Amino acid sequence: MSLRSILLTVIRTIGVALALPLGLVCAGAALAAQGGRWSASLDALAHFAPFWLAGALGVVAAGVVLARGALRGALVVLGLVGALAAGSLMAPEYLRDAGPHADAKAPLQLKLLQFNVWWFNADVERTADWIAAQNADVIVLEEARASFRDALLRRGHYHVSCDGCSVTILTRAQPVAWGGLPGPWPSPAMTYVTFATAQGPFTVFGVHLSWPTSNGLQQRQGANLGKVLSTYPRSSLIVSGDFNSTPWSFTRRRMDRDLGLIRRTRAVFSWPARDVTGQVAKVPFPFLPIDHVYAGREWRTVSVKRGPRLGSDHYPVIVTLARDPATGRRRPSR
């Protein structure tokens, strides 16, 4: 047997040996995640659906290229089961209605910047430079300490709502009402601003939910958020924040339904922007879309963009909306 044949045999053996447990993990996790309909613990697995999908497709490729006979068929079937289970978690996000759209020249536009700037942000000045340069009408910040807010105030005239809260909203226009709303326990951190305009008042909420742990805290926070928002006109309402949940989770889908708003961000991967252990090392790409912006039907989406890597562990998200009160009065098409 030639050296080349020996090497190929070793590569095939190792590849198949690795593919089998990988396939079992990916298929098992993706199938278990389907139980997120009923269990917060299993729903935590749904957040990692892209990993289960990529791993399962890798198993299919390994089976086709490296395996032979019955083992090839077993790996291909195992990989396809995992891919279908993971794909079924992700597909609804790409197929759903993301709301009415408007072109770049539409009147009555509002530019909103959503950004968890991170408590441990060591690059405050550069981050504040970038935020100020966006010239956003509304800036929703989570984890913004006082030095961060001060850095922004040095760069422009902003009205600060709920100064000292863990969620801060900065606006160019003076709101007619603002403040923090603790809501019923356990509620997420919430701050709101209300504006009076010729088209009627509208309110923007900034929120920050907990991590999706097995104790169901995030689910309870979402339910209480819905109770608070139910007292505001839905058609003109905007909600922005770090929800700490991906759109492939059943928790996020339930919140989408219960909030009665349209999520304008579609699979915008916003975390992490750096090493997840808190170090400054960069990661190749974000793999969790957890920062979201919702708006009522009076708002048409002009653009949704992800910002650059800055000093936070999140990427910023910039959403431009155009208000059209007539859209909110029309029945949505079926």
ZIUR-V788150 format. One line per field, one symbol per residue. burial: + if it has 16 or more other C-alpha atoms within 10 Angstrom, else -. A space follows every 10 residues. Layout:
burial = ???
//
This chain:
burial = ---------- -+--++--++ -+++++++++ ++++++--++ ++++++++++ ++++++++++ +++--++--- -+-+++++++ ++++++++++ --+----+++ -+------++ ++++++++-- +--+--++-- ++---+++++ +++++--++- +++----+++ +++-++++++ +--++--+++ +----+++++ ++++------ -+++++++++ -+----++++ +++++++++- ---+++++++ ++++++++++ +++-++--++ ++++++++++ ++++------ -----+++++ ++++++++++ ++++-++-++ ++++++++++ +++++-++-- ----
//
